[in-house]
């Protein structure tokens, strides 16, 4: 198994096309064509993590956070980022980061928080825009069923809890092949009219290349007429944060105790208690103050996130309880999530890499300690 095989598996788990624009995801260090001896999964790629990879004969580190976030102009070893890159290169270790692609995934970081808190009936807090696209194409009527089935097989036509969704209209198309054409229907120089079916299907944008491949491979025309547009429709399964419900309401104090225990945090910074019960919970792993208004609009009783500043707590406006559990604490279970998801994918390559070579890092990379 090569590094590129793991990259494809990770893209199936959380497509990199859903990473935020500011992020730096994907293969950051190393050769995609290198054979994999072992995979070490971590939250952060520190020097100690690279040392751990060396000691455990892992030449691929799959990290949640990217070690290279902004451009490096020099690699002299003066910072921990430069030293990590140097050591990884010297020891032929590749580094791959998933970060906000997993933040935005339905089964990603925030789903893990919901799982730890036992939340039910979950939904996306901030749906990501521009993730749904629409294909319109025209095909000879007698070929419509086969083409439609091929598009469905490639992932087109999935809407929420429904699959194989399409809209079809019958009409008459026309075209005139020139002398350089090689038409499957009609004759060069003659305007040809054909009974056609217009097929319309929506799809998630990360499936675009596969769907277009299916279109071209299953369409008989030399020149395939098609349109792809990006829709403003809300995607129910891609986006930042989640909102869910507790099985039974709790008092604010009881929930904060429950939150502290289940998220394994030593400190919770929170806004003023409102004397209300907690039932609807909004969560967002990592820095989430930008979603306070969304949590309020969603009708959440509490918003659990991290990295909130002094003035952010004023935004509660006595309408919601805000709880900052710490950045590391909100994402600490992410590496277990990656191992769990990747272990299911890696069975496809089992002969090449035993599951025992997929290793969870033992390094606690939390840079913050509490007195």
N, C-alpha and C positions, 0 to 999 in steps of 0.2 A: 504494500500500500504506500502510495506517495502522499506528500503533503497536500498536493492538489486534490486528492480524493477526500481528505478530511475537510478541506475548504469547501468542497461541494456538499458534503454532509452537513456542515455548519450552515451553509446557505439554505439548505432545506429546512433546518431547524428554525432559523431566523434570517430571512433574506436580507442581505446587505443593502439592497435597494431601498430599504426602509430606515436606514441610518439617517440621523439628522445631518443637515448640511455642514454644521460646524464640527462634526465628529471625524475621527480618523480610524476607520475600521478596516478589516481585512488582513492580509499578510503584510506585516510591517518590517520584518527581518527574515532573511533566509531564502532558500531555493524551493520553489513550488514543486520541482521535479525530484527532490530528494526522497529517498525511501525512509519511511517512518520506523524508528526503533521503539518508540514509546511516546505517549502523550501525557503531559502534565497539565492539569487544569487548575487555574488559580484566579483569584479576584484581581490581583495586581502583580505585575512582573517586576520584582525587586531583585537586587543582586543575590540575596539569599535564596530566592526562587530559582534563579539560574543555576546556582550552586546545587540546589536540590535536584534540578533536572539532570545535571551532570552526574551526580551520585547515583541516580536511579536510571541512568542510561535512556533518558527521554530526549530526543532531538527536536521535539515540537512542544512548544508551550502554547496552550489555548488560554488566553487571558480575557477577562471581562473588560477591564479598563485598558485603553491603549497606552503603552509606555511612551510612544511618540505621539504627542497630541498636536503640537505646532511644529513648524519646520526647524530642523537642526542645521545650523550653519557651520558648526564645528563638532568634531567628535574627538575631544582631547582627554576625556575622563574627568573633567572638572566638576561635573554634576552626576547625580545618581542615574539620570536618564542616559547620559553618555556612557557611563561605566557599564550599565546593563547591555546597551547595544554593542559595545566593544567585546564584552565577555561572551555574549551570544554568538557574535560573528567568529570569534577565535575558536569557539567550541562547536561550530556548525549546528547551532540551535536556531530553529525557526520560531518566530513569535507571531501569533495570529490573535486579533482582537475582534470581539463581537459587539460590545458596548450597546449603543442606542438601538441597534437592530434588535437586540433582545429586550430592550426597554419597551419597544413598540410592538413586540410580538404578543399574540393572545395567550400563549403558554409561557411567557417570559417572566421577567423580574417581578412584576406586580402580581401575576398569577401565583407566584411562589409566596408572596406576602399574604395574599388572600387565603392560600392553603394553610399557612401557619396560624392564621387567625380564625380559621374555620368559617370563612365567609361564603355565602351562597348567593345565587342569582346575580352573578357578576356581570358587569358591563364596562366598556371602555369609558374612562373619564374624559379624555381629550382625543377624539378620533383624528387620525392623521389625514390631512387633505391630499387630494391628488393621487390616491392609491387605487382608484377604480377606473378602468378604461373600458371602452366599448369598440367592438369590431363590427363593421358593416361590410358585407361582401355580396357578390352576385354570382350565381352558379346556374348552369343548365338544370332545368327542373328535374330531370331524371337522375342527376347526381347529388341532389340536395340532401337526401337522407344519409348517404355515405359521408359527405363532407361534414354535416352537422354532428354526426357521431364521432368523427375524428377530432373535431373541435372540443366536444365534451370530454373526450378521453384526455386531451391535453390540458384540461382544467378550466375551459371556458364555461360560462353559464351557471356558476355557483353564486347564489345570492342568499346570504344568511344561512338559514337551515334548509335551503332548497338547492337542488342541483339540476343540471340539464335544462336550464331556463333559456329560452330563445323566443324571438318574434320573427315570423316568416310571412312574407307577402309575395304574391305572384304578379308577374308583369312581363313585359316584352323589352328585351335589350337589343341594341343595334351596334354594329361595328363594321368598319371597312378595312380589311387588311391591305397594307401596301406591298410593294414588290419584295421587300426584305422580310416580310412576316412569314411565319410558318403556322398558319391557323389549323386548329383541330376541327373547327366548324367553319363553313363558308368558304368562299373562293377569293383569291387575291384580286383586288380591284372592284369587287362587288360589295355593296352594302348588304349585310346579312342581318336578319331579324331572328332572335332566338327566345323561346319561352324560358324565362329564368325565374329563380326564387331568390329573393333578397333575404339574407339571414342576418339577424342582429343578435349579438351576444355580449354580455359584460364579463369582465374578468379582473382579477387582482394583477396589478402591473408587473409584479415579479414573474408572472407566467407568460409575459408577452412573447418572448423569443420562441418558446415551445409552441405556443398557439399559432404564431405566424408560420413556423416550420410545418405544422400540421396543415395549415391552409394551403401552402404552396405544394406540398407533397400529395394532397388529395384533391387538387383542382386541375381540370384538364386544359384550361386555357393557357396559351403561351404568355399572355399578359393578364395577370389576375387583377381585377378591379376591386379595391378594398379601401376602407377608411378606418383609422384608429383615432379616437378622440379621448381626452381625459375628462372625466365627469366630476362634478362638485358633490355628488352623492356621499353621504356619510358612510364610512366603512365601519361595520359593527365589530370587527375583529382586529383592527390595527390601530394603535395609538398609545399615547402616554397615560399611565395611571389606570386605576380600576375603582369601581364602586360596587360594594356588595353588602349583604345583610347578615347580621348575626342570627344564629338560630333562636336566641332569646335575648331580649333587651337587657342591658346592664346599667348600673349607675355609672356616672363618670369616673368616680374613684375606683370602683371595681374594674372597669374596663382598663384604666391606666395601669392597674396592678397586673391585669391579664396581659396587657400589651408588653409591659416590662419583662414579664416572665417568658412569654412566647417568642418575643423578638430578641431575647437574651441581651438586654441593654442595661447598663449601669445607671443611666440617667435619662430622664425624659423632660425636656423643656416644653412647657405648654402654656397656652393662653388662660385667661380667667375661667374658672369653672362656672357653668351657666345653670346648674341645678336641673339639667334635663337628662333624660335617659338616652343611652347610646344604642342605636339599632342599625342605622345606615352608616357605613364606614367607607370613606374614600382613602385610597392609598396611592403613593407614588414613590418608588424607590429612588434614592439619590436626591439631588437638589430639586425640590419641587415647589418652591414658593410661588412660581409663575402660575400654578394651577389652583391657588386659593379661591379665586373667583369662580372657577369651574366647579370646585367642590361645593361651594355655597349654592350655585345654580342647580347642582344635582340633588340638592336637598339632604346632603350628608350631615350627620350629627357631629362627626369628627373627621379631621383630615390628618392622616399619618404620613409624614415625610421627613425631610432633613434639611439642614443648612439654612434654616430660616433666620433672617436678621432681626434686629431689634424692632424696626418699624413694620416688619411683616406681621408681627403678632397683633398690631392694631387693626389689621385688615379683617380680623374675626368679626368685628362690628357687633359683638354679642349675638351672633347668629350661628356660630359654629365653634367647636373646640378645636384648636390647632395643637398638634403634638409633634415635636421634633425629637426623633429617637436616635439621631446620629447617622451620618452618611454610611459608614461601614456597616453599622447595625442593620440598616434598611436593605443592604445588598449582600449581607454575609452568606446567605443561603444560595446565592446565585451559582457558585461553583459546583455545588451539589446538583443543582438543576441542569447545568451543562453536562456533567458526567452522566446523569440519568438519561438525558435526551440523546447524547452522543453514543452511549452504550447500545441503544436500540438501533442506531444507524450503522454502528460499526460491525454488527453481526453480518452485514453484507460482505465484509472483508475479513471475516473470522480466520480463514486459513492463513492470511498474511500477517495478522496482528491479533494475538489472543486478547481477550477482554481484560486480562490481568495487567496488560501494558497500558491501560487507560487509568491513570493514577490521579487521585485527588491530592492537591498540595496540602502539606501539613503546616505551612507557614501562615501565621496570623499577620496579615499585612496592615492591620489597623494602626495608623500613625498617631492616634489620639489615646491618651490614658487619662483616667479620672483619679483625683486625689480624695 
